[in-house]
Amino acid sequence: GFNRYNVLRISVDPRVGALPISGLFDAHDVPTFIAFLGSLPNVKVEEHGQRILVSAGRQTRQHR
């Protein structure tokens, strides 16, 4: 949803995309969403100009 409404492009590692995340985020407020993702354990956020890469560390696992 964020990429549809913003110039910034967010690329998310599939391991991060598989994490159970719930909440309400304003589609135009990318900085708050990125700060939230960066606060998650073993999630790394890198900003490269108009591109934001969200990747998972070795220990990130989906809990069941």
Order of alpha helices (4+ residues) and beta strands (2+ residues): alpha-beta-alpha-alpha-beta-beta
